[in-house]
């Protein structure tokens, strides 16, 4: 039977970040995970969906409300 979950180190390698970053995302509840006692597990399918939600598309590269690089912006009082 094939495993359906991966551990913190495997999730970090899969996403391309450090284990510390994974623990921080778990602590902030920003990444989908499963807690079993002290163990933290991840489903690859959930990580894939999470990554796709955060992937920037062409329309996300330069939000309209932010000034372009090198432009001044007004600071609202």
MMTF fields as JSON, N, C-alpha, C and O atoms, coordinates in Angstrom:
{
  "mmtfVersion": "1.0.0",
  "mmtfProducer": "UNKNOWN",
  "numBonds": 307,
  "numAtoms": 308,
  "numGroups": 77,
  "numChains": 1,
  "numModels": 1,
  "chainsPerModel": [1],
  "groupsPerChain": [77],
  "chainIdList": ["A"],
  "bondAtomList": [4, 2, 8, 6, 12, 10, 16, 14, 20, 18, 24, 22, 28, 26, 32, 30, 36, 34, 40, 38, 44, 42, 48, 46, 52, 50, 56, 54, 60, 58, 64, 62, 68, 66, 72, 70, 76, 74, 80, 78, 84, 82, 88, 86, 92, 90, 96, 94, 100, 98, 104, 102, 108, 106, 112, 110, 116, 114, 120, 118, 124, 122, 128, 126, 132, 130, 136, 134, 140, 138, 144, 142, 148, 146, 152, 150, 156, 154, 160, 158, 164, 162, 168, 166, 172, 170, 176, 174, 180, 178, 184, 182, 188, 186, 192, 190, 196, 194, 200, 198, 204, 202, 208, 206, 212, 210, 216, 214, 220, 218, 224, 222, 228, 226, 232, 230, 236, 234, 240, 238, 244, 242, 248, 246, 252, 250, 256, 254, 260, 258, 264, 262, 268, 266, 272, 270, 276, 274, 280, 278, 284, 282, 288, 286, 292, 290, 296, 294, 300, 298, 304, 302],
  "bondOrderList": [1, 1, 1, 1, 1, 1, 1, 1, 1, 1, 1, 1, 1, 1, 1, 1, 1, 1, 1, 1, 1, 1, 1, 1, 1, 1, 1, 1, 1, 1, 1, 1, 1, 1, 1, 1, 1, 1, 1, 1, 1, 1, 1, 1, 1, 1, 1, 1, 1, 1, 1, 1, 1, 1, 1, 1, 1, 1, 1, 1, 1, 1, 1, 1, 1, 1, 1, 1, 1, 1, 1, 1, 1, 1, 1, 1],
  "groupList": [{"groupName": "UNK", "atomNameList": ["N", "CA", "C", "O"], "elementList": ["N", "C", "C", "O"], "formalChargeList": [0, 0, 0, 0], "bondAtomList": [1, 0, 2, 1, 3, 2], "bondOrderList": [1, 1, 2], "singleLetterCode": "X", "chemCompType": "L-PEPTIDE LINKING"}],
  "groupTypeList": [0, 0, 0, 0, 0, 0, 0, 0, 0, 0, 0, 0, 0, 0, 0, 0, 0, 0, 0, 0, 0, 0, 0, 0, 0, 0, 0, 0, 0, 0, 0, 0, 0, 0, 0, 0, 0, 0, 0, 0, 0, 0, 0, 0, 0, 0, 0, 0, 0, 0, 0, 0, 0, 0, 0, 0, 0, 0, 0, 0, 0, 0, 0, 0, 0, 0, 0, 0, 0, 0, 0, 0, 0, 0, 0, 0, 0],
  "groupIdList": [1, 2, 3, 4, 5, 6, 7, 8, 9, 10, 11, 12, 13, 14, 15, 16, 17, 18, 19, 20, 21, 22, 23, 24, 25, 26, 27, 28, 29, 30, 31, 32, 33, 34, 35, 36, 37, 38, 39, 40, 41, 42, 43, 44, 45, 46, 47, 48, 49, 50, 51, 52, 53, 54, 55, 56, 57, 58, 59, 60, 61, 62, 63, 64, 65, 66, 67, 68, 69, 70, 71, 72, 73, 74, 75, 76, 77],
  "secStructList": [7, 7, 7, 7, 7, 5, 7, 2, 2, 2, 2, 2, 2, 2, 2, 6, 1, 7, 2, 2, 2, 2, 2, 2, 2, 2, 2, 6, 6, 7, 1, 7, 7, 3, 3, 3, 6, 6, 3, 3, 3, 5, 7, 2, 2, 2, 2, 2, 2, 2, 2, 2, 2, 2, 7, 7, 7, 4, 4, 4, 1, 1, 7, 6, 6, 1, 7, 7, 6, 6, 7, 7, 7, 7, 7, 7, 7],
  "xCoordList": [0.849, 0.0, 0.889, 1.871, 0.534, 1.314, 0.895, -0.286, 1.885, 1.593, 0.754, 0.937, -0.156, -1.023, -0.624, -1.171, 0.336, 0.78, 2.301, 2.991, 2.804, 4.251, 4.548, 3.676, 5.787, 6.208, 6.725, 6.816, 7.063, 7.509, 8.715, 8.719, 9.725, 10.938, 10.62, 11.168, 9.732, 9.352, 8.528, 8.687, 7.656, 6.859, 7.753, 7.554, 8.742, 9.676, 10.437, 10.589, 10.904, 11.627, 10.698, 11.1, 9.492, 8.514, 8.211, 8.133, 8.045, 7.713, 8.963, 8.898, 10.103, 11.344, 11.637, 12.217, 11.239, 11.509, 12.147, 12.285, 12.53, 13.137, 12.068, 10.89, 12.5, 11.588, 11.069, 9.905, 11.924, 11.489, 10.337, 9.406, 10.4, 9.319, 8.027, 6.953, 8.128, 6.944, 6.346, 5.134, 7.192, 6.687, 6.017, 5.0, 6.572, 5.991, 4.616, 3.667, 4.516, 3.242, 2.202, 1.026, 2.618, 1.709, 1.252, 0.068, 2.202, 1.867, 0.847, -0.06, 1.0, 0.082, -1.18, -2.066, -1.259, -2.387, -2.574, -3.699, -1.455, -1.488, -1.304, -1.442, -1.0, -0.783, -1.643, -1.742, -2.265, -3.096, -2.247, -1.255, -2.649, -1.892, -2.821, -3.968, -2.301, -3.024, -2.161, -0.972, -2.736, -2.011, -2.492, -3.686, -1.54, -1.827, -0.885, 0.273, -1.398, -0.532, 0.486, 0.123, 1.767, 2.832, 3.269, 4.058, 2.757, 3.119, 2.348, 1.178, 3.028, 2.405, 2.573, 3.688, 1.445, 1.465, 0.779, -0.026, 1.109, 0.559, 0.127, 0.791, -0.978, -1.372, -0.827, -0.992, -0.19, 0.402, -0.669, -0.42, -1.86, -2.95, -3.311, -3.563, -3.337, -3.659, -2.561, -2.847, -1.306, -0.205, -0.248, 0.013, -0.574, -0.69, -1.768, -1.542, -2.919, -4.015, -3.618, -3.922, -2.941, -2.484, -1.504, -1.588, -0.576, 0.388, -0.301, 0.05, -1.263, -1.969, -2.748, -2.843, -3.303, -4.025, -3.103, -3.535, -1.835, -0.888, -0.064, 0.703, -0.219, 0.552, 0.06, -1.133, 0.999, 0.655, 0.487, 1.358, -0.644, -0.886, -0.438, 0.021, -0.562, -0.134, -0.82, -0.205, -2.105, -2.819, -2.39, -2.667, -1.726, -1.307, 0.087, 0.527, 0.785, 2.174, 2.308, 3.275, 1.364, 1.445, 0.061, -0.694, -0.282, -1.591, -1.749, -0.794, -2.981, -3.243, -3.092, -2.738, -3.349, -3.308, -1.901, -1.715, -0.917, 0.46, 1.235, 1.057, 2.097, 2.876, 3.895, 4.376, 4.219, 5.237, 6.592, 6.753, 7.555, 8.892, 9.414, 9.352, 9.922, 10.506, 9.524, 9.939, 8.245, 7.256, 7.059, 7.219, 6.71, 6.38, 4.928, 4.107, 4.629, 3.237, 2.833, 3.665, 1.541, 1.018, 0.772, 0.252, 1.139, 0.864, -0.362, -0.357, -1.408, -2.664, -2.535, -2.014, -3.006, -2.934, -3.869, -3.917],
  "yCoordList": [-1.192, 0.0, 1.247, 1.323, 2.203, 3.426, 4.445, 4.574, 5.168, 6.202, 7.311, 7.668, 7.847, 8.93, 10.277, 11.305, 10.284, 11.536, 11.612, 10.607, 12.837, 13.045, 13.834, 14.508, 13.735, 14.389, 15.796, 16.208, 16.527, 17.917, 18.044, 18.892, 17.222, 17.325, 17.069, 17.726, 16.11, 15.804, 16.937, 17.255, 17.542, 18.671, 19.861, 20.551, 20.098, 21.2, 20.99, 21.922, 19.787, 19.48, 19.581, 20.08, 19.123, 19.134, 20.569, 20.856, 21.459, 22.853, 23.665, 24.633, 23.263, 23.994, 25.051, 26.092, 24.788, 25.708, 24.923, 23.702, 25.631, 24.962, 24.349, 24.697, 23.438, 22.86, 23.946, 23.916, 24.901, 25.996, 26.777, 27.179, 26.989, 27.694, 26.89, 27.453, 25.585, 24.725, 24.81, 24.967, 24.707, 24.807, 26.159, 26.225, 27.23, 28.566, 28.636, 29.179, 28.088, 28.074, 27.245, 27.608, 26.148, 25.314, 26.084, 26.092, 26.73, 27.486, 28.575, 28.818, 29.238, 30.307, 29.774, 30.546, 28.448, 27.789, 28.299, 28.51, 28.495, 28.995, 27.894, 28.148, 26.694, 25.582, 24.407, 24.149, 23.695, 22.558, 21.434, 21.011, 20.965, 19.909, 19.087, 19.459, 17.974, 17.07, 16.866, 16.568, 17.021, 16.769, 15.466, 15.266, 14.583, 13.345, 13.311, 12.91, 13.737, 13.872, 14.958, 16.1, 14.608, 15.565, 15.547, 16.389, 14.596, 14.488, 15.492, 15.775, 16.024, 16.909, 16.236, 15.936, 16.003, 15.317, 16.172, 17.049, 15.901, 16.646, 15.675, 14.662, 15.967, 15.224, 15.978, 17.194, 15.277, 15.913, 16.644, 17.734, 16.054, 16.692, 18.044, 19.005, 18.122, 19.381, 20.414, 21.596, 19.972, 20.897, 21.426, 22.606, 20.559, 20.983, 22.053, 23.077, 21.824, 22.795, 24.098, 25.175, 24.019, 25.193, 25.999, 27.227, 25.33, 26.006, 26.684, 27.808, 26.022, 26.602, 27.843, 28.786, 27.862, 29.043, 30.246, 31.386, 29.995, 31.07, 31.442, 32.403, 30.694, 30.951, 32.242, 32.412, 33.142, 34.421, 34.25, 33.715, 34.714, 34.694, 36.017, 36.904, 36.163, 37.393, 38.643, 39.707, 38.521, 39.68, 40.037, 41.145, 39.135, 39.368, 39.971, 40.298, 40.126, 40.56, 42.009, 42.355, 42.876, 44.282, 44.782, 45.241, 44.698, 45.182, 46.666, 47.438, 47.056, 48.433, 49.415, 50.57, 48.993, 49.921, 50.159, 50.979, 49.466, 49.661, 50.402, 50.124, 51.347, 52.066, 51.151, 50.195, 51.452, 50.682, 51.012, 52.02, 50.151, 50.338, 51.71, 52.09, 52.453, 53.767, 54.908, 56.064, 54.643, 55.706, 56.093, 55.273, 57.351, 57.806, 57.489, 57.405, 57.317, 57.07, 58.035, 58.484, 58.35, 59.245, 58.441, 57.327, 58.998, 58.376, 59.072, 60.286, 58.306, 58.879, 59.192, 58.381, 60.359, 60.725, 59.93, 60.128],
  "zCoordList": [0.0, 0.0, 0.0, 0.738, -0.824, -0.95, 0.112, 0.434, 0.651, 1.652, 1.035, -0.129, 1.817, 1.342, 1.906, 1.507, 2.843, 3.453, 3.423, 3.255, 3.591, 3.692, 4.966, 5.515, 5.419, 6.657, 6.364, 5.207, 7.428, 7.314, 6.384, 5.492, 6.581, 5.755, 4.279, 3.393, 4.029, 2.651, 2.039, 0.861, 2.833, 2.352, 2.035, 1.035, 2.896, 2.662, 1.353, 0.563, 1.131, -0.098, -1.311, -2.362, -1.171, -2.261, -2.713, -3.908, -1.731, -2.033, -2.366, -3.123, -1.797, -2.043, -1.004, -1.314, 0.233, 1.341, 2.487, 2.414, 3.536, 4.685, 5.589, 5.508, 6.442, 7.427, 8.364, 8.766, 8.712, 9.586, 8.962, 9.659, 7.66, 6.973, 7.044, 7.256, 6.869, 6.967, 8.371, 8.52, 9.404, 10.777, 11.023, 11.713, 10.469, 10.627, 9.942, 10.506, 8.73, 8.019, 8.76, 8.785, 9.356, 10.151, 11.382, 11.718, 12.051, 13.266, 12.971, 13.767, 11.81, 11.417, 10.743, 10.375, 10.583, 9.923, 8.499, 8.045, 7.799, 6.427, 5.388, 4.191, 5.822, 4.903, 5.362, 6.561, 4.426, 4.841, 5.426, 4.833, 6.585, 7.255, 8.139, 8.388, 8.599, 9.497, 10.723, 10.603, 11.894, 13.141, 13.747, 13.969, 14.008, 14.727, 15.922, 15.807, 17.063, 18.229, 17.959, 17.677, 18.044, 17.771, 16.304, 15.874, 15.555, 14.138, 13.299, 13.555, 12.295, 11.317, 9.966, 9.538, 9.301, 8.016, 6.958, 7.272, 5.708, 4.581, 3.504, 3.28, 2.833, 1.644, 0.438, 0.339, -0.46, -1.64, -2.444, -2.96, -2.554, -3.299, -2.688, -3.415, -1.377, -0.701, -0.915, -1.102, -0.887, -1.136, -2.565, -2.801, -3.514, -4.919, -5.066, -5.712, -4.48, -4.548, -3.879, -4.393, -2.735, -1.999, -2.838, -2.871, -3.518, -4.37, -5.552, -5.909, -6.154, -7.295, -6.897, -7.682, -5.703, -5.215, -5.079, -5.249, -4.773, -4.542, -5.768, -5.735, -6.831, -8.029, -8.69, -8.94, -8.965, -9.574, -11.072, -11.758, -11.561, -12.998, -13.614, -12.894, -14.931, -15.601, -15.062, -14.991, -14.679, -14.162, -12.744, -12.287, -12.042, -10.662, -10.561, -9.459, -11.657, -11.582, -11.157, -10.479, -11.535, -11.16, -10.771, -11.629, -9.479, -9.044, -9.35, -9.259, -9.719, -10.107, -8.964, -9.196, -7.739, -6.621, -6.088, -5.189, -6.621, -6.183, -7.264, -8.45, -6.871, -7.878, -8.544, -7.936, -9.795, -10.483, -9.872, -9.183, -10.136, -9.597, -9.98, -11.149, -9.022, -9.266, -9.183, -9.265, -9.025, -8.917, -7.465, -6.561, -7.253, -5.91, -5.632, -6.546, -4.387, -4.017, -2.917, -2.129, -2.874, -1.851, -0.591, -0.648, 0.533, 1.823, 2.384, 2.59, 2.628, 3.118, 4.602, 5.368, 5.007, 6.436, 7.287, 8.501]
}
